[in-house]
Each structure stands twice: as C-alpha cells, then as structure tokens.
Amino acid sequence: MRSDAARRFGLDTRSARRSVPPPNARRGAAMVELAIVFPVFLMLVLGVIDLTTGVYRYNLVSEAARRGVREAIVLGEDASPQRASVGPQTWTGTAASAGPVPDVIRPLLAAIDPAEFTIRLEWPDGNNVSPSRVRCTVSTVFRPFSFVLVGQTVNLSATSTMSIAN
C-alpha cells in the first residue's frame, strides 16, 4: 500500500534508498577534512593565545613604567630623611637590581624573571628638585611560542614621565 501511495505522488522509495551511501563510506573523507582543518584551527588558537599574552606583557611593562616613575618623583632632593633620594644622574638596571624603584616594580612580575626587564631612570631637566621631570623607561623582550621555529622576538617598551613632587 505504501508503494502505491508513493507511486501515486511521484515518490520512488527504492531509488532513494539506493542513492544514500552507507554510513562507513564517509569515514575517510572526514579524516581528510580533519587533516586539513585541524592545523589551521590549531595555529589560529595558538595565535590568539600569543596575542593575548603579548598584550598582557605590554600592559605589564606600561604599569611597571608608571609605578617606577611614581616612586622616583617622591624621591627627589627634598625626600624625607628616612628614604634616600635618587637622581639626577641617569640610572639603568634591571628589576632584579637593588634600589627603591626596582623594589616597587618587582612585585608586578609574579611569574616572570625580573632580570628580563630593563629599567632606565632619567632626569631630562638635569636636576631632582621640584617641579623637574623624571622619565622611567621599562623594556623587555617577548618571545611568542608560535614563533619558536622562526626565532623571532618582539621588543616591548613603555615610557612614563612625571614631575617631581618632593
């Protein structure tokens, strides 16, 4: 009865059944598609992770420069006797160095080696009295793990300038 109704409406169920491939016939095609798409997807995911890590590191460098210059502006010539003044000679070191500015920057670098961060303090006006300026530049090298085979690095640097408060 079904075949009579199917024939009446122009549906031939036998030919439709024959044209559908068995479920196992697409198995090889799925593996080929996976082999093409998976490396592209993996590179996209690794690229996004590298990009977000690079943006995080740049923000970290910017915050370190801001904190470094904030510490330096309160350590001018008129700083309190309990704290040693800094400047006006240019100072260059790392976040692992001893001193009041590296001591303020170091807590930001929880999981990163402080020796990788270079700090440079400059007094553009040539003295460390209020209202002269202090400039702090923090720089580091970022090594994205998706560039390991190529060996490329990205230099990150941030500068912050403020006027001496004390």
N, C-alpha and C positions, 0 to 999 in steps of 0.2 A: 504494500500500500504506500509505503514511503517513496519507493521508486516511481510509482505512478504520479504522485503529487510532485515529486522533484522534476519529472519529465514534463509535466504539465506547465510548470513555471519556468522551465528552461534551465533547470539546475541538474547537472550530471554529477552525482556524488562520487562515482567511480573514478572519473578523470581528476577530480580534486584530490582524492586520496593518493593517487599515483604521483602528483606533482610535488608533494611535500616530502623533502628529504628526511631520512631517518635522523634522530637526534645526534647520533655519533658522527655524522658526516661533517658537521661544522667544527668539530673539535680542533682540527689542525689549523683552521682559519683563525680561531680565537687565539691560539698560541702565536701565530704570526703577528696578529694585531697587537698583542701584549708586548712582543719583542720590539715593535716599532714605537708604541706609545709610552711604555714604561721608562726608557731612558730620558725621553723628553720631559715627562712628568717629574722624574727624579731631579733633573737639572733645574727645573722650574722651582721645585720646593727648596733645593739647596741654595739657589739664587736668592729666594725670598728670605731664608734664614741668614745668609751672608749680609744682605741689605739691611735687615733689622739690627743685626749685630754691629754693623758699621755705623748706623745712625745712633745706636746706644753709645758706642765708643766716642763718637764725635760729641754727643751731649755731655758725656763724662769729661772730656777734655775741656769743653766750654765751661762747665761748672767748676772744674779744678782751677782754671784761669781766673774765674770770678772770685772764688774763695781765696786764692793766693794773693790777688791784689787787695782784697778787703783786709787781709791780715797785714799786708805791707803798709797800708795807709794809716793804720793805728800805731805803727812802729816808727814814726818819723823822729826827728830830732827832739821833739817835745814829749816823747813817750814817757810813761810812768817809770819810776826807778826800778820797779820790780821786773820790768821787761826791757830787754836790750833793744836799742834802736837798730834799724837796718838802713843801708844806703849811705851816701848817694852813689857809691861805685856799683857798677853792673855786677850782678851775681848770676852765675849759671851752675846748675847742678841737676840732680835727679830727685824724684820723690822719695828715694831711699836715703838721701843725704840728711845730715843733721841740721836743724835750724827751725825757726818758727814757721816759716812758710811751708816747707815740706811736711812738717808735723800736722798742718791743717789740711793739706791735700791728701796725705796718705790714707786716712780713713775712707775716702771715696773709693779707693782701689781695692775692694774686698777680695776679689778673686784674680786680680791682675798683678803681675810683678811690678813693684814701684820703680825698679831700675829701668823699666821701659819708657818712663815718662820723663822728659827733659823740661826743666823749669828755668826760665830766664827772667830776672827782675831788672828793670831799667828805670832810671830817673831822667826823663827827657829834658827837664828844666835844669839839671845839674846840681840840685840840692835836695835835701829831705826835710824841708820846713814847709809848714802850711802856707799857702794853698798849692804847692808844687804838685806835679803829677807823678804817678808811679804806673809803670806798664808791666804786666805779667803775661808772658807767653808760655803756654804749655803745649808740648808736641809729643807725638808718639807715632809708631808705625803699626798699621793694622794689616794683618795677614789673613785675607779671606781663605777659608778652607776649600772653596770651589776653584781657587786659582793655584792650588798646590802643585799641580803638574806644570804650570807655566812659570811659577816662581814669582808672580807679581805681588807687590805690596802697595798699600795706599798710605801716604803721609797725611796724618791728621794734625792740625794745629789750630789753636784759638788764642786770641789776644784780648786782654781786658785792661782798660786804662781808667784810673780814678784819681781824684785829688786827695792829698794827704789831709787827714782830719786832726791829727795830734802833732 
